[in-house]
Amino acid sequence: MDWRDHGILLTSRRHGETAAIIEVFTEGHGRHAGVVRGGTSRKIAPILQPGAQLDVLWRARLEEHLGAFQVEPLRSRAAAAFSGRMALAGLNASVALLSFCLPEREPHPAIYKQTEQLLDLLGQDEIWPLAYLRWELALLEELGFGLDLSACAVTGAADGLVYVSPKTGRAVSADGAGEWADKLLPLPPCLRGEGQAPDAEIAAGLKTTGYFLEHHLAPSLGHNPLPDARARFVDQFTRRL
């Protein structure tokens, strides 16, 4: 059994004396793990950094086996990731969420493409938080927890939408919210792709996507909490407000 693909390195951990087990998010084969022989060597270890774009060849005797990877670097994102605290925190949040929530060996080409585009923006701190927010929206949509922000769930109106129902993920207008307004999540214009997306709005949007990641997506995967890396990124971002 063998295949070749390109992908984004999510995790790498030491295995035995000289090998490493890596997890790669590939376009055609999804989140996939395998052993890299010599993965701790001076030649290969610098390649195996989170966010790196790799050409990978996977081989195993049987499809269900862990298998082994041969890797070649296509693009390193280390310089961009270490350009500042925001970039590093954002990279760590992205790869941690993918490792946490993507089903193993199941292709998700749409979110793969968007992840590739997101990581290529690392280091551009003025535009990256909004791109990351849109990526979280896309991730929720891809995994079956998408938000419906097209019209008010109560009145059917398409205007004046300022809230999101924490139960249904549907938009709610100020008129439709009534006495339940304080129990709803914020719907800033940037979540609908509108307006200039100031930092305060992006932070409000991250509060809403974070709620659905934590209270809808995570429970569907078991009892593990969201990766701490996401909270660290949000904290790093909100410091500049």
C-alpha positions, -999 to 999 in steps of 0.1 A, spaced: 0 0 0 14 34 -9 4 69 -20 19 103 -26 4 136 -16 13 171 -3 2 184 30 7 205 61 26 191 91 4 192 122 24 174 149 57 156 153 69 135 183 99 114 189 96 77 184 124 54 197 160 65 193 160 82 159 125 81 144 95 105 146 58 100 143 42 128 124 7 138 116 1 155 83 -31 171 69 -30 161 32 -53 173 5 -62 139 -9 -59 117 22 -69 139 51 -53 138 85 -28 110 83 0 97 107 31 78 99 67 71 110 96 91 96 128 71 100 157 93 110 131 120 119 153 133 147 184 137 126 200 170 119 189 167 83 153 159 88 143 174 122 144 210 109 119 201 82 94 186 107 81 219 120 44 226 125 29 244 95 56 231 71 44 222 36 56 188 27 56 163 -2 50 130 15 52 94 3 34 69 26 40 32 25 26 3 46 21 -34 42 -16 -31 50 -38 0 47 -48 -1 84 -11 0 95 5 31 108 29 31 79 60 51 72 65 85 55 92 97 33 91 135 34 105 163 12 101 200 21 80 222 -2 77 253 18 88 263 53 67 287 73 91 289 103 103 324 95 68 338 93 57 318 124 85 332 145 81 368 132 60 376 163 39 363 191 7 367 172 19 347 143 33 319 164 1 317 186 -20 317 154 -1 289 138 -2 268 170 -40 273 173 -46 263 136 -26 231 136 -39 221 171 -75 225 161 -70 205 129 -53 177 148 -81 178 174 -112 178 152 -104 163 118 -114 127 114 -84 105 106 -78 95 70 -109 114 57 -102 139 29 -115 175 34 -101 193 3 -121 225 8 -108 232 43 -73 220 32 -72 248 6 -84 274 31 -59 262 57 -31 265 31 -42 301 23 -45 310 59 -10 298 68 5 316 38 -7 349 55 12 342 87 32 373 99 7 397 83 -8 406 117 -32 433 103 -52 408 82 -45 375 98 -70 376 127 -99 381 103 -87 354 80 -84 331 110 -120 339 121 -133 331 86 -113 299 87 -130 289 120 -163 295 104 -154 273 75 -141 246 98 -174 245 116 -193 244 83 -170 216 70 -176 194 101 -214 198 102 -218 227 127 -221 256 103 -239 288 113 -269 301 94 -265 339 94 -288 346 64 -320 356 82 -335 360 117 -347 327 131 -376 344 148 -389 370 123 -374 358 90 -359 393 84 -326 396 67 -318 430 82 -308 441 118 -291 408 126 -271 412 157 -272 379 176 -266 342 171 -286 315 189 -262 294 210 -285 264 205 -292 265 168 -264 286 153 -290 308 135 -290 346 134 -314 366 154 -324 403 150 -326 428 177 -364 428 173 -366 390 174 -344 386 204 -367 404 229 -361 394 265 -337 367 255 -310 391 242 -287 386 271 -286 348 265 -276 351 228 -241 353 212 -229 384 194 -231 386 156 -207 413 145 -209 424 108 -175 407 100 -190 373 107 -213 380 77 -185 393 56 -196 429 60 -179 461 71 -143 470 79 -138 443 106 -122 463 134 -104 442 161 -133 445 186 -156 429 161 -132 401 153 -129 394 190 -167 392 193 -167 369 163 -141 347 179 -163 345 211 -191 332 189 -171 307 169 -153 296 201 -187 288 217 -197 265 189 -162 248 188 -164 242 226 -200 234 231 -210 217 199 -180 204 180 -159 192 209 -186 172 226 -193 154 194 -157 141 195 -158 128 231 -150 145 264 -117 162 255 -116 200 258 -105 223 230 -68 226 226 -53 253 249 -35 268 219 -67 284 207 -73 302 239 -37 314 239 -41 328 204 -73 346 214 -56 360 245 -27 372 224 -50 389 199 -72 406 225 -42 422 241 -40 446 212 -76 459 216 
